[in-house]
Amino acid sequence: MKMVSTIAEMQRLADDLRCQGKRIGVVPTMGYLHEGHLSLIKIARQNADSIITTIFVNPTQFGPDEDFAKYPRDLDRDTKLAETAGTDILFVPSAEEMYRDDHFTYVTVEKLTDVLEGKARPMHFRGVTTIVTKLFNITKPHVAVFGQKDAQQAIVIERMIRDLNFDLRIIVAPIVRDNDGLAMSSRNVYLCQRERIESTVLSQSLRLAETLIAQGERKCSTVISEMTKLITTTSAKIDYVSIVDAETLREYITLPSGARVLISLAARFGTTRLIDNTIITV
Ligand code: PAF
C-alpha cells in the first residue's frame, strides 16, 4: 500500500491509473477505522481495480462546539487496517494541504440539508459536500463507497452527484453493527460502560418501528411515540426521531403503501451524540 499526503502526487497517481485503464474506487473516511469502514473498502474492491482510502478529519464539517479537537485519531492502526482490508493507496493529507488560508469556495446542497442532521448541525453538510467534492477531484474515482450509517449524508451526496453531473457511481453500503446491535461508529469510544450498554436501545427502537409497520401501523406519530418511549427508558436525551421519504426527506404523517422510508434518530448519551437509521419499503 502506498501512502500519499500531497494533492499533486495523488492527482498524478490517479491520472496514471486512469491511463492504464484501471477503475478507481474511493472510500472517504475520517479515520479511526472500524469494521464499518473496512466493509466499505471491501465493497470498493469488488467494484473497482484500484482502491484509494482517504483519511482526513475535515474541520469544516464540525460546528464550533463539536468534537473536532477530540475526534479519535490513530494513523498507525488505521494504516494496518486499511492495507489488510484491500487499500492500494492511502491518501492522508494535512489540513493545510486541503484548505489554504484563502479558501473561499464551498459546495451546498439545498433543501435536503435543512432537516434532520442538517437542522441539528448547521453548516455540517456544507463541509461534507465541499470536502467530498475536493476528494473526488483529487482521487478521480469511477466509484465511491459511503455507509448507510450516515443515511442523510449518502442521500445528500447522491443528489450532489446527480445535480452537478459528477461522472462517478455512488454505492451505499449497509450499516455494520456490533453483536448487540449498536451501529459501528468511531464515536462509540466516547461511551462509558453504562452508556455503551444503554446505547443498544437505539437499534432496538428501530427494530420496534419495523415491527409496528410490518404489523400494519401507518401513523408515524404512533411509531415515533413508541420509539421515544423505549429510548427514554434509558438516560438518552433524544435530538430527533423521524420518519421521512428516503429520497426527498419530506416528513410523512401517514405511511403510503410502497413508500421507501428513512426512519432515523439522533440521541445523546452524556456528551456523546449517536445516530442510527433503517430504510424500509412499506
Ligand atoms: O462519513 C465521514 O466519515 C465523513 O463525513 C466524510 C464523508 C469522510 C467526509 O469528511
py3Dmol code that shows the C-alpha trace and the ligand (Angstrom):
import py3Dmol

protein = """\
ATOM      1  CA  MET A   1       0.000   0.000   0.000  1.00  0.00           C
ATOM      2  CA  LYS A   2       1.274   3.436  -0.944  1.00  0.00           C
ATOM      3  CA  MET A   3       0.825   6.416   1.377  1.00  0.00           C
ATOM      4  CA  VAL A   4       0.289   9.808  -0.194  1.00  0.00           C
ATOM      5  CA  SER A   5      -0.056  13.144   1.555  1.00  0.00           C
ATOM      6  CA  THR A   6       0.018  15.743  -1.212  1.00  0.00           C
ATOM      7  CA  ILE A   7      -2.770  16.645  -3.633  1.00  0.00           C
ATOM      8  CA  ALA A   8      -0.345  16.900  -6.575  1.00  0.00           C
ATOM      9  CA  GLU A   9       1.006  13.368  -6.088  1.00  0.00           C
ATOM     10  CA  MET A  10      -2.472  11.907  -5.543  1.00  0.00           C
ATOM     11  CA  GLN A  11      -3.786  13.527  -8.744  1.00  0.00           C
ATOM     12  CA  ARG A  12      -0.766  12.275 -10.711  1.00  0.00           C
ATOM     13  CA  LEU A  13      -1.267   8.704  -9.429  1.00  0.00           C
ATOM     14  CA  ALA A  14      -4.989   8.858 -10.233  1.00  0.00           C
ATOM     15  CA  ASP A  15      -4.192  10.054 -13.783  1.00  0.00           C
ATOM     16  CA  ASP A  16      -1.684   7.188 -14.187  1.00  0.00           C
ATOM     17  CA  LEU A  17      -4.276   4.638 -13.032  1.00  0.00           C
ATOM     18  CA  ARG A  18      -6.868   6.016 -15.444  1.00  0.00           C
ATOM     19  CA  CYS A  19      -4.316   5.927 -18.314  1.00  0.00           C
ATOM     20  CA  GLN A  20      -3.700   2.248 -17.508  1.00  0.00           C
ATOM     21  CA  GLY A  21      -7.457   1.670 -17.862  1.00  0.00           C
ATOM     22  CA  LYS A  22      -7.944   0.935 -14.162  1.00  0.00           C
ATOM     23  CA  ARG A  23     -11.255   1.641 -12.474  1.00  0.00           C
ATOM     24  CA  ILE A  24     -10.664   3.701  -9.332  1.00  0.00           C
ATOM     25  CA  GLY A  25     -12.722   3.138  -6.189  1.00  0.00           C
ATOM     26  CA  VAL A  26     -12.546   5.663  -3.345  1.00  0.00           C
ATOM     27  CA  VAL A  27     -13.582   5.277   0.280  1.00  0.00           C
ATOM     28  CA  PRO A  28     -13.576   8.664   2.033  1.00  0.00           C
ATOM     29  CA  THR A  29     -13.182   8.384   5.822  1.00  0.00           C
ATOM     30  CA  MET A  30     -12.177  10.462   8.820  1.00  0.00           C
ATOM     31  CA  GLY A  31     -10.038   7.594  10.120  1.00  0.00           C
ATOM     32  CA  TYR A  32     -10.163   5.682  13.403  1.00  0.00           C
ATOM     33  CA  LEU A  33     -11.259   2.815  11.187  1.00  0.00           C
ATOM     34  CA  HIS A  34     -13.671   0.136  12.385  1.00  0.00           C
ATOM     35  CA  GLU A  35     -15.459  -2.837  10.820  1.00  0.00           C
ATOM     36  CA  GLY A  36     -17.923  -0.471   9.122  1.00  0.00           C
ATOM     37  CA  HIS A  37     -15.123   1.309   7.209  1.00  0.00           C
ATOM     38  CA  LEU A  38     -13.435  -1.992   6.394  1.00  0.00           C
ATOM     39  CA  SER A  39     -16.679  -3.250   4.846  1.00  0.00           C
ATOM     40  CA  LEU A  40     -16.717  -0.128   2.611  1.00  0.00           C
ATOM     41  CA  ILE A  41     -13.153  -0.875   1.457  1.00  0.00           C
ATOM     42  CA  LYS A  42     -14.098  -4.485   0.706  1.00  0.00           C
ATOM     43  CA  ILE A  43     -17.154  -3.369  -1.297  1.00  0.00           C
ATOM     44  CA  ALA A  44     -14.962  -0.884  -3.204  1.00  0.00           C
ATOM     45  CA  ARG A  45     -12.594  -3.793  -4.025  1.00  0.00           C
ATOM     46  CA  GLN A  46     -15.480  -5.750  -5.534  1.00  0.00           C
ATOM     47  CA  ASN A  47     -16.408  -2.792  -7.746  1.00  0.00           C
ATOM     48  CA  ALA A  48     -13.087  -1.287  -8.847  1.00  0.00           C
ATOM     49  CA  ASP A  49      -9.473  -2.236  -9.671  1.00  0.00           C
ATOM     50  CA  SER A  50      -7.533   0.267  -7.561  1.00  0.00           C
ATOM     51  CA  ILE A  51      -8.754   1.334  -4.146  1.00  0.00           C
ATOM     52  CA  ILE A  52      -7.951   4.688  -2.582  1.00  0.00           C
ATOM     53  CA  THR A  53      -8.923   5.138   1.052  1.00  0.00           C
ATOM     54  CA  THR A  54      -8.774   8.718   2.300  1.00  0.00           C
ATOM     55  CA  ILE A  55      -8.283   9.712   5.918  1.00  0.00           C
ATOM     56  CA  PHE A  56      -8.963  13.338   6.767  1.00  0.00           C
ATOM     57  CA  VAL A  57     -10.696  14.733   9.834  1.00  0.00           C
ATOM     58  CA  ASN A  58     -12.425  17.538   7.997  1.00  0.00           C
ATOM     59  CA  PRO A  59     -12.608  20.707  10.132  1.00  0.00           C
ATOM     60  CA  THR A  60     -15.306  22.385   8.022  1.00  0.00           C
ATOM     61  CA  GLN A  61     -17.967  19.778   8.871  1.00  0.00           C
ATOM     62  CA  PHE A  62     -17.677  20.278  12.650  1.00  0.00           C
ATOM     63  CA  GLY A  63     -19.578  23.031  14.446  1.00  0.00           C
ATOM     64  CA  PRO A  64     -17.704  25.293  16.889  1.00  0.00           C
ATOM     65  CA  ASP A  65     -18.978  23.325  19.912  1.00  0.00           C
ATOM     66  CA  GLU A  66     -18.449  19.894  18.375  1.00  0.00           C
ATOM     67  CA  ASP A  67     -15.740  17.275  18.847  1.00  0.00           C
ATOM     68  CA  PHE A  68     -13.207  18.185  16.104  1.00  0.00           C
ATOM     69  CA  ALA A  69     -10.294  18.526  18.547  1.00  0.00           C
ATOM     70  CA  LYS A  70     -11.023  15.325  20.435  1.00  0.00           C
ATOM     71  CA  TYR A  71     -12.174  13.251  17.432  1.00  0.00           C
ATOM     72  CA  PRO A  72     -10.243   9.949  17.826  1.00  0.00           C
ATOM     73  CA  ARG A  73      -7.152   9.566  15.640  1.00  0.00           C
ATOM     74  CA  ASP A  74      -4.740   6.600  15.283  1.00  0.00           C
ATOM     75  CA  LEU A  75      -2.904   6.634  11.977  1.00  0.00           C
ATOM     76  CA  ASP A  76      -0.629   3.645  12.718  1.00  0.00           C
ATOM     77  CA  ARG A  77      -3.564   1.389  13.437  1.00  0.00           C
ATOM     78  CA  ASP A  78      -5.571   2.806  10.512  1.00  0.00           C
ATOM     79  CA  THR A  79      -2.665   2.176   8.125  1.00  0.00           C
ATOM     80  CA  LYS A  80      -2.543  -1.524   9.031  1.00  0.00           C
ATOM     81  CA  LEU A  81      -6.325  -1.943   8.898  1.00  0.00           C
ATOM     82  CA  ALA A  82      -6.702  -0.101   5.580  1.00  0.00           C
ATOM     83  CA  GLU A  83      -3.992  -2.217   3.983  1.00  0.00           C
ATOM     84  CA  THR A  84      -5.408  -5.516   5.262  1.00  0.00           C
ATOM     85  CA  ALA A  85      -8.886  -4.597   4.009  1.00  0.00           C
ATOM     86  CA  GLY A  86      -7.521  -4.094   0.474  1.00  0.00           C
ATOM     87  CA  THR A  87      -6.486  -0.431   0.087  1.00  0.00           C
ATOM     88  CA  ASP A  88      -3.906   0.277  -2.626  1.00  0.00           C
ATOM     89  CA  ILE A  89      -3.340   3.955  -1.870  1.00  0.00           C
ATOM     90  CA  LEU A  90      -3.935   5.664   1.478  1.00  0.00           C
ATOM     91  CA  PHE A  91      -4.416   9.398   0.983  1.00  0.00           C
ATOM     92  CA  VAL A  92      -3.740  11.269   4.230  1.00  0.00           C
ATOM     93  CA  PRO A  93      -3.446  14.999   3.602  1.00  0.00           C
ATOM     94  CA  SER A  94      -2.889  17.660   6.267  1.00  0.00           C
ATOM     95  CA  ALA A  95      -5.453  20.383   6.980  1.00  0.00           C
ATOM     96  CA  GLU A  96      -3.076  22.943   5.411  1.00  0.00           C
ATOM     97  CA  GLU A  97      -2.862  20.821   2.247  1.00  0.00           C
ATOM     98  CA  MET A  98      -6.649  20.616   1.930  1.00  0.00           C
ATOM     99  CA  TYR A  99      -7.594  24.161   2.963  1.00  0.00           C
ATOM    100  CA  ARG A 100      -5.393  27.088   2.097  1.00  0.00           C
ATOM    101  CA  ASP A 101      -5.761  30.207   4.269  1.00  0.00           C
ATOM    102  CA  ASP A 102      -7.654  31.887   1.437  1.00  0.00           C
ATOM    103  CA  HIS A 103     -10.085  29.034   0.703  1.00  0.00           C
ATOM    104  CA  PHE A 104     -13.328  30.793  -0.293  1.00  0.00           C
ATOM    105  CA  THR A 105     -15.304  28.119  -2.163  1.00  0.00           C
ATOM    106  CA  TYR A 106     -17.968  25.799  -0.763  1.00  0.00           C
ATOM    107  CA  VAL A 107     -20.462  23.367  -2.284  1.00  0.00           C
ATOM    108  CA  THR A 108     -24.001  23.414  -0.898  1.00  0.00           C
ATOM    109  CA  VAL A 109     -26.936  21.110  -1.500  1.00  0.00           C
ATOM    110  CA  GLU A 110     -30.135  22.959  -0.574  1.00  0.00           C
ATOM    111  CA  LYS A 111     -33.392  21.670   0.969  1.00  0.00           C
ATOM    112  CA  LEU A 112     -32.126  18.161   1.812  1.00  0.00           C
ATOM    113  CA  THR A 113     -29.683  19.721   4.274  1.00  0.00           C
ATOM    114  CA  ASP A 114     -32.253  21.820   6.182  1.00  0.00           C
ATOM    115  CA  VAL A 115     -33.685  18.838   8.079  1.00  0.00           C
ATOM    116  CA  LEU A 116     -32.569  16.069  10.480  1.00  0.00           C
ATOM    117  CA  GLU A 117     -28.764  16.232  10.905  1.00  0.00           C
ATOM    118  CA  GLY A 118     -28.639  19.463   8.930  1.00  0.00           C
ATOM    119  CA  LYS A 119     -31.094  21.114  11.327  1.00  0.00           C
ATOM    120  CA  ALA A 120     -29.218  19.877  14.385  1.00  0.00           C
ATOM    121  CA  ARG A 121     -25.790  20.642  12.892  1.00  0.00           C
ATOM    122  CA  PRO A 122     -25.941  23.803  10.728  1.00  0.00           C
ATOM    123  CA  MET A 123     -23.021  24.027   8.214  1.00  0.00           C
ATOM    124  CA  HIS A 124     -22.230  20.315   8.674  1.00  0.00           C
ATOM    125  CA  PHE A 125     -23.329  19.248   5.194  1.00  0.00           C
ATOM    126  CA  ARG A 126     -21.696  22.255   3.535  1.00  0.00           C
ATOM    127  CA  GLY A 127     -18.433  20.944   4.994  1.00  0.00           C
ATOM    128  CA  VAL A 128     -19.179  17.384   3.881  1.00  0.00           C
ATOM    129  CA  THR A 129     -20.153  18.224   0.290  1.00  0.00           C
ATOM    130  CA  THR A 130     -17.184  20.575  -0.049  1.00  0.00           C
ATOM    131  CA  ILE A 131     -14.613  18.047   1.167  1.00  0.00           C
ATOM    132  CA  VAL A 132     -16.192  15.189  -0.791  1.00  0.00           C
ATOM    133  CA  THR A 133     -16.066  17.299  -3.970  1.00  0.00           C
ATOM    134  CA  LYS A 134     -12.410  18.089  -3.295  1.00  0.00           C
ATOM    135  CA  LEU A 135     -11.625  14.413  -2.609  1.00  0.00           C
ATOM    136  CA  PHE A 136     -13.351  13.407  -5.854  1.00  0.00           C
ATOM    137  CA  ASN A 137     -11.334  15.998  -7.807  1.00  0.00           C
ATOM    138  CA  ILE A 138      -8.139  14.734  -6.180  1.00  0.00           C
ATOM    139  CA  THR A 139      -8.704  10.962  -6.415  1.00  0.00           C
ATOM    140  CA  LYS A 140     -10.703  10.937  -9.698  1.00  0.00           C
ATOM    141  CA  PRO A 141     -12.786   7.856  -8.843  1.00  0.00           C
ATOM    142  CA  HIS A 142     -15.176   5.838 -11.018  1.00  0.00           C
ATOM    143  CA  VAL A 143     -16.895   4.539  -7.876  1.00  0.00           C
ATOM    144  CA  ALA A 144     -17.185   5.935  -4.332  1.00  0.00           C
ATOM    145  CA  VAL A 145     -18.483   3.989  -1.347  1.00  0.00           C
ATOM    146  CA  PHE A 146     -20.289   5.558   1.622  1.00  0.00           C
ATOM    147  CA  GLY A 147     -22.055   3.919   4.569  1.00  0.00           C
ATOM    148  CA  GLN A 148     -25.807   3.949   5.182  1.00  0.00           C
ATOM    149  CA  LYS A 149     -24.965   4.707   8.817  1.00  0.00           C
ATOM    150  CA  ASP A 150     -24.834   8.366   7.711  1.00  0.00           C
ATOM    151  CA  ALA A 151     -28.014   7.975   5.651  1.00  0.00           C
ATOM    152  CA  GLN A 152     -28.676  11.669   5.107  1.00  0.00           C
ATOM    153  CA  GLN A 153     -25.048  12.226   4.099  1.00  0.00           C
ATOM    154  CA  ALA A 154     -25.372   9.496   1.450  1.00  0.00           C
ATOM    155  CA  ILE A 155     -28.656  10.984   0.178  1.00  0.00           C
ATOM    156  CA  VAL A 156     -27.141  14.489   0.014  1.00  0.00           C
ATOM    157  CA  ILE A 157     -24.027  13.242  -1.804  1.00  0.00           C
ATOM    158  CA  GLU A 158     -26.120  11.258  -4.300  1.00  0.00           C
ATOM    159  CA  ARG A 159     -28.125  14.414  -5.026  1.00  0.00           C
ATOM    160  CA  MET A 160     -24.939  16.461  -5.448  1.00  0.00           C
ATOM    161  CA  ILE A 161     -23.583  13.858  -7.910  1.00  0.00           C
ATOM    162  CA  ARG A 162     -26.836  13.989  -9.868  1.00  0.00           C
ATOM    163  CA  ASP A 163     -27.288  17.768  -9.818  1.00  0.00           C
ATOM    164  CA  LEU A 164     -23.668  18.646 -10.647  1.00  0.00           C
ATOM    165  CA  ASN A 165     -23.167  15.782 -13.148  1.00  0.00           C
ATOM    166  CA  PHE A 166     -20.199  14.187 -11.407  1.00  0.00           C
ATOM    167  CA  ASP A 167     -19.078  11.296 -13.611  1.00  0.00           C
ATOM    168  CA  LEU A 168     -18.983   8.533 -10.991  1.00  0.00           C
ATOM    169  CA  ARG A 169     -21.181   5.995  -9.256  1.00  0.00           C
ATOM    170  CA  ILE A 170     -22.040   6.069  -5.558  1.00  0.00           C
ATOM    171  CA  ILE A 171     -22.504   2.808  -3.665  1.00  0.00           C
ATOM    172  CA  VAL A 172     -24.240   2.974  -0.287  1.00  0.00           C
ATOM    173  CA  ALA A 173     -23.141   0.083   1.911  1.00  0.00           C
ATOM    174  CA  PRO A 174     -25.253  -1.487   4.688  1.00  0.00           C
ATOM    175  CA  ILE A 175     -24.721  -0.495   8.327  1.00  0.00           C
ATOM    176  CA  VAL A 176     -22.317  -2.776  10.211  1.00  0.00           C
ATOM    177  CA  ARG A 177     -23.411  -3.429  13.797  1.00  0.00           C
ATOM    178  CA  ASP A 178     -21.812  -4.831  16.920  1.00  0.00           C
ATOM    179  CA  ASN A 179     -23.287  -8.170  18.092  1.00  0.00           C
ATOM    180  CA  ASP A 180     -25.714  -6.333  20.396  1.00  0.00           C
ATOM    181  CA  GLY A 181     -26.991  -4.115  17.568  1.00  0.00           C
ATOM    182  CA  LEU A 182     -25.091  -0.859  18.155  1.00  0.00           C
ATOM    183  CA  ALA A 183     -24.132   0.654  14.787  1.00  0.00           C
ATOM    184  CA  MET A 184     -20.336   0.863  14.413  1.00  0.00           C
ATOM    185  CA  SER A 185     -19.056   4.428  14.792  1.00  0.00           C
ATOM    186  CA  SER A 186     -15.697   5.976  15.616  1.00  0.00           C
ATOM    187  CA  ARG A 187     -17.565   7.962  18.283  1.00  0.00           C
ATOM    188  CA  ASN A 188     -18.593   4.796  20.193  1.00  0.00           C
ATOM    189  CA  VAL A 189     -15.226   5.001  22.020  1.00  0.00           C
ATOM    190  CA  TYR A 190     -16.549   8.042  23.891  1.00  0.00           C
ATOM    191  CA  LEU A 191     -19.221   5.933  25.668  1.00  0.00           C
ATOM    192  CA  CYS A 192     -18.646   4.848  29.265  1.00  0.00           C
ATOM    193  CA  GLN A 193     -19.618   1.280  30.163  1.00  0.00           C
ATOM    194  CA  ARG A 194     -23.148   2.174  31.290  1.00  0.00           C
ATOM    195  CA  GLU A 195     -23.793   4.341  28.223  1.00  0.00           C
ATOM    196  CA  ARG A 196     -22.434   1.609  25.937  1.00  0.00           C
ATOM    197  CA  ILE A 197     -24.954  -0.865  27.427  1.00  0.00           C
ATOM    198  CA  GLU A 198     -27.815   1.646  27.217  1.00  0.00           C
ATOM    199  CA  SER A 199     -26.955   2.613  23.634  1.00  0.00           C
ATOM    200  CA  THR A 200     -28.342  -0.689  22.293  1.00  0.00           C
ATOM    201  CA  VAL A 201     -31.787   0.862  22.800  1.00  0.00           C
ATOM    202  CA  LEU A 202     -31.268   2.847  19.588  1.00  0.00           C
ATOM    203  CA  SER A 203     -31.175  -0.156  17.269  1.00  0.00           C
ATOM    204  CA  GLN A 204     -33.914  -1.800  19.379  1.00  0.00           C
ATOM    205  CA  SER A 205     -36.160   1.201  18.756  1.00  0.00           C
ATOM    206  CA  LEU A 206     -35.577   0.907  15.004  1.00  0.00           C
ATOM    207  CA  ARG A 207     -36.455  -2.809  15.113  1.00  0.00           C
ATOM    208  CA  LEU A 208     -39.593  -1.855  17.083  1.00  0.00           C
ATOM    209  CA  ALA A 209     -40.564   0.634  14.354  1.00  0.00           C
ATOM    210  CA  GLU A 210     -40.024  -2.005  11.669  1.00  0.00           C
ATOM    211  CA  THR A 211     -42.195  -4.468  13.606  1.00  0.00           C
ATOM    212  CA  LEU A 212     -45.018  -1.965  14.169  1.00  0.00           C
ATOM    213  CA  ILE A 213     -45.044  -1.010  10.486  1.00  0.00           C
ATOM    214  CA  ALA A 214     -44.897  -4.686   9.426  1.00  0.00           C
ATOM    215  CA  GLN A 215     -47.933  -5.286  11.674  1.00  0.00           C
ATOM    216  CA  GLY A 216     -49.843  -2.606   9.787  1.00  0.00           C
ATOM    217  CA  GLU A 217     -49.254   0.602  11.795  1.00  0.00           C
ATOM    218  CA  ARG A 218     -49.299   3.545   9.345  1.00  0.00           C
ATOM    219  CA  LYS A 219     -49.497   6.560  11.685  1.00  0.00           C
ATOM    220  CA  CYS A 220     -45.987   7.992  12.023  1.00  0.00           C
ATOM    221  CA  SER A 221     -46.788   9.764  15.314  1.00  0.00           C
ATOM    222  CA  THR A 222     -47.669   6.383  16.882  1.00  0.00           C
ATOM    223  CA  VAL A 223     -44.460   4.745  15.657  1.00  0.00           C
ATOM    224  CA  ILE A 224     -42.361   7.723  16.796  1.00  0.00           C
ATOM    225  CA  SER A 225     -44.032   7.820  20.204  1.00  0.00           C
ATOM    226  CA  GLU A 226     -43.417   4.070  20.771  1.00  0.00           C
ATOM    227  CA  MET A 227     -39.770   4.508  19.773  1.00  0.00           C
ATOM    228  CA  THR A 228     -39.444   7.542  22.057  1.00  0.00           C
ATOM    229  CA  LYS A 229     -40.953   5.630  24.996  1.00  0.00           C
ATOM    230  CA  LEU A 230     -38.435   2.842  24.546  1.00  0.00           C
ATOM    231  CA  ILE A 231     -35.398   5.126  24.143  1.00  0.00           C
ATOM    232  CA  THR A 232     -36.326   7.203  27.187  1.00  0.00           C
ATOM    233  CA  THR A 233     -36.277   4.143  29.451  1.00  0.00           C
ATOM    234  CA  THR A 234     -32.507   4.905  29.425  1.00  0.00           C
ATOM    235  CA  SER A 235     -30.555   8.084  30.203  1.00  0.00           C
ATOM    236  CA  ALA A 236     -30.587   9.038  26.482  1.00  0.00           C
ATOM    237  CA  LYS A 237     -31.633  12.563  25.505  1.00  0.00           C
ATOM    238  CA  ILE A 238     -33.330  12.430  22.119  1.00  0.00           C
ATOM    239  CA  ASP A 239     -32.399  15.012  19.458  1.00  0.00           C
ATOM    240  CA  TYR A 240     -34.925  13.677  16.956  1.00  0.00           C
ATOM    241  CA  VAL A 241     -36.787  10.556  15.894  1.00  0.00           C
ATOM    242  CA  SER A 242     -38.090  10.947  12.390  1.00  0.00           C
ATOM    243  CA  ILE A 243     -39.853   9.154   9.545  1.00  0.00           C
ATOM    244  CA  VAL A 244     -39.298  10.692   6.101  1.00  0.00           C
ATOM    245  CA  ASP A 245     -39.285   9.825   2.413  1.00  0.00           C
ATOM    246  CA  ALA A 246     -35.892   8.214   1.718  1.00  0.00           C
ATOM    247  CA  GLU A 247     -35.230  10.402  -1.313  1.00  0.00           C
ATOM    248  CA  THR A 248     -36.805  13.787  -0.653  1.00  0.00           C
ATOM    249  CA  LEU A 249     -36.510  13.637   3.176  1.00  0.00           C
ATOM    250  CA  ARG A 250     -40.066  15.002   3.423  1.00  0.00           C
ATOM    251  CA  GLU A 251     -41.830  14.025   6.633  1.00  0.00           C
ATOM    252  CA  TYR A 252     -44.696  11.566   6.497  1.00  0.00           C
ATOM    253  CA  ILE A 253     -47.806  11.816   8.661  1.00  0.00           C
ATOM    254  CA  THR A 254     -49.303   8.573   7.353  1.00  0.00           C
ATOM    255  CA  LEU A 255     -47.239   5.978   5.510  1.00  0.00           C
ATOM    256  CA  PRO A 256     -48.492   5.264   1.981  1.00  0.00           C
ATOM    257  CA  SER A 257     -48.015   1.699   0.795  1.00  0.00           C
ATOM    258  CA  GLY A 258     -44.998   1.218  -1.459  1.00  0.00           C
ATOM    259  CA  ALA A 259     -43.177   4.218   0.062  1.00  0.00           C
ATOM    260  CA  ARG A 260     -39.437   3.887   0.679  1.00  0.00           C
ATOM    261  CA  VAL A 261     -38.951   5.489   4.086  1.00  0.00           C
ATOM    262  CA  LEU A 262     -35.986   6.503   6.196  1.00  0.00           C
ATOM    263  CA  ILE A 263     -36.558   6.052   9.916  1.00  0.00           C
ATOM    264  CA  SER A 264     -33.725   7.854  11.662  1.00  0.00           C
ATOM    265  CA  LEU A 265     -32.779   9.137  15.072  1.00  0.00           C
ATOM    266  CA  ALA A 266     -30.132  11.027  16.978  1.00  0.00           C
ATOM    267  CA  ALA A 267     -29.683  10.834  20.735  1.00  0.00           C
ATOM    268  CA  ARG A 268     -27.142  11.839  23.329  1.00  0.00           C
ATOM    269  CA  PHE A 269     -25.698   9.555  25.968  1.00  0.00           C
ATOM    270  CA  GLY A 270     -23.945  12.026  28.260  1.00  0.00           C
ATOM    271  CA  THR A 271     -21.963  14.181  25.852  1.00  0.00           C
ATOM    272  CA  THR A 272     -21.840  11.553  23.100  1.00  0.00           C
ATOM    273  CA  ARG A 273     -24.236  12.069  20.219  1.00  0.00           C
ATOM    274  CA  LEU A 274     -25.117   8.903  18.299  1.00  0.00           C
ATOM    275  CA  ILE A 275     -27.176   8.446  15.138  1.00  0.00           C
ATOM    276  CA  ASP A 276     -28.800   5.368  13.641  1.00  0.00           C
ATOM    277  CA  ASN A 277     -31.363   4.555  10.971  1.00  0.00           C
ATOM    278  CA  THR A 278     -33.147   1.987   8.881  1.00  0.00           C
ATOM    279  CA  ILE A 279     -34.607   2.278   5.383  1.00  0.00           C
ATOM    280  CA  ILE A 280     -37.703   0.181   4.664  1.00  0.00           C
ATOM    281  CA  THR A 281     -40.287  -0.157   1.935  1.00  0.00           C
ATOM    282  CA  VAL A 282     -43.808  -0.039   3.367  1.00  0.00           C
TER     283      VAL A 282
END
"""
ligand_1 = """\
10
PAF
O -18.581 9.990 6.740
C -17.486 10.540 7.000
O -16.600 9.962 7.638
C -17.240 11.963 6.525
O -18.371 12.740 6.627
C -16.638 12.034 5.096
C -17.621 11.505 4.067
C -15.351 11.248 5.040
C -16.337 13.494 4.742
O -15.424 14.038 5.619
"""
view = py3Dmol.view(width=600, height=400)
view.addModel(protein, "pdb")
view.setStyle({"model": 0}, {"cartoon": {"style": "trace"}})
view.addModel(ligand_1, "xyz")
view.setStyle({"model": 1}, {"stick": {}})
view.zoomTo()
view.show()
